[in-house]
Amino acid sequence: MHESPRHSSPALPRRGLRGTPVLAAALLLTAAGCGQVDDGDSAAAGDGSAAAERTLTVFAAASLTESFEELGTRFEESEPGVTVEFNFAGSSELAQQINEGAPADVFASANPANMDLVAEAGGADGEPAVFVRNILEIAVPPDNPAGVGELADLAGEDVSVALCAVEVPCGAAAQAVLDDSGVEITPVTEEEDVRAALTKVELGEVDAALVYRTDVIAAEGAVTGIEFPEAESAINDYPIAALAEAPEPELARAWVELVTSETGAEVLGDAGFRTV
């Protein structure tokens, strides 16, 4: 159901101008043989070619996949020669990768706690900004075989439930909701990010999962979302920041400006996020 993102790459390969040095050398030798070498013009052409292709690397929470992919397309259209590559995963995993030195330009987290881990280590360029909020829903298969209608139903002995691991934002939010409501759930699986929990429902491997409203919308009918009032006690703020060691600092700041602009708010709002 979910396709791999356009430019998503776990290894985040940096793109270069493959073959350009060889071509430049061949041109110089040819020109030299004719006695027509213009060092100034050749250098200028080389510099222009190098500047034409740049890569912006964005680390973002998995729940941002569809909306950031759409914004990535718009960004590339407005920035000729720029490719946007994404690393979508659980926010805790992304924060760890950044603090361990993974090359990235921007970090968008699904909660402030994981952004704080990066900022406190000196990894953020300036103050992170909250750009959207998200809320949990109960995702069930379209036919809802377990008859789930509210949060308390997930505690039933015959109801199999998937949760996110508590280390990631969706899991922390779910745990907060359960603690506040007094509902006790024994999940059959705890997943590394919200999309993995959603997939369990899509495949019919569980009767229900606690995921974000945006993930239910992104599933496009493969699951049904059930709102529950207890979710209001654990709404997630999503902060974004350009990174201090960004290989492309200007592009990083431009991406943050796009995400926090009216255009960004429109795209994110259409995906089900609460804009700020």
Buried (B, 14 or more C-beta within 10 A) or exposed (E): EBEEBBBBEEEBEEEEEEEEEEEBEEBBEEBEEEEEBEEEEBEEEBEEBEEEBBBBBBBBBBBBBBBBBBBBEBBBEEBEEBBBBBBBBBBBBBBBBBBEEBBBBBBBBBBBBBBBBBBEEEBBBEEBBBBBBBBBBBBBBEEBEBEBEEBBBBBBEEBBBBBBBBBBBBBBBBBBBBEEBEBEBEBBBBBBBBBBBBBBBBEEBBBBBBBBBBBBBBBEEBBBBBEBEBBEEBEBBBBBBBBBBBBBBEBBBBBBEBBBEEEBBEBBEEBBBBBE
